[in-house]
Amino acid sequence: MHGTGHFLGLDVHDVGGGRQGDDDKKGPVLEPGMVLTVEPGLYFGGWRTDVEIPERYSQIGIRIEDDILITEEGPVVLTSDCPKSIEEIEALVGSGV
C-alpha cells in the first residue's frame, strides 16, 4: 500500500529519497538531525480478489506511526509516549484528554 516510512521536515512528507519510486535504490545515509517515520500498516480493501476479507474489516486500515530522530548517540523515538496498545487507546476514548 505504501512504503515503510518517510522523512519529516518542512513538509509532512519531506523529500530526501528512500521512497517507493525513487531512482536511488540505496536510499539516503541517515545523519544526526534527520527525522523519519516508521509506519507499518494493515489495510483490508476491496481491491484484493485473492483473499476473503470479513465484511466487518472490509475497506478499513490501521497504521501505527512512530517518528524517529537520528542523533549521534542513536535513534530517539519521539512518539514513545503516544498510546499504541488497544488498552491505552480505549482508555483515551471519551476521556476528554
N, C-alpha and C positions, 0 to 999 in steps of 0.2 A: 504494500500500500504506500509506504514511504520509507525513507532511509531511517537509520537508527538514531539520527540526531542532526543538528546543525549548529553553526556558530551563532552567538548572540553578540550584538554590538549596537551600532547606531540604529539598526533596523531590527525588527523582531527576528527575521530570518536573514541574518547578515551574510554577506558574501565571504568567500575565502576558500572555496574548493572542498573536496572531500564529500560532495553530494552526488546523488544519482544524476547521471548525465554529464558530469564533468569529464573533461578530457584527461586530466591528470589522475591516473589510476592510483598513484602512490598516496595522494592526498597531501595536505599541508603538514609541516612539522609543528607540533604543539610547543608553544613558548609561554613563559610566565606572563600573566596578564590576559591571556585569551580566556574567553568564556564560551562554553558549548553546552549543548543539551545531550542527554541520553534519554530516549523516549520510545521504549518498546511499546507495541500496541497489538491488540486483538480486534479484528473487525469481522463482523458477521453480516455480509452483504448478500443481496440477491443476485449479484453478478456471478457468484460461484454456482456452477451447474454440476460439478463433480462431487459435491459434498452436501449431505442433507443437514439443513440448519433448522432447529426447532423454531416455530413461529415466534415464541416469546423473545428469542435472541436475534431474530432477523432484522437487518438494517440498523444495528447498533454497533458501537465500538467503544473501546476503553483504551486510554493511553495514560501511563503514569510517567510523568516527565521529571527529571532531575536536571538542575543547572549546575555545571561544574566549572570552577575557577582553577586555572592552571597556575601553580606557584613554583618557586624554586624548590620548596620542600615537598612538593607533591600536589595531587588534586585535592580541592576543598569542595565538598558538596554544599552548595549554597542553599539548597532546598531540604536539608536534612531534617529540619523541624516541621516540615509540612506533613499533614496527615496523609497516609497512604494505605493503611490497612482498613478493612471493612469496618472494624470496631471503631477506629478513630474517626472515620468519615461519618458513620451513623451517629456518633456522639455529637458531632457538629451540626447535623441536620436539625433545624428548628431550634438550635440553642441560642440564636441571636448573636453569635460571635462573628 
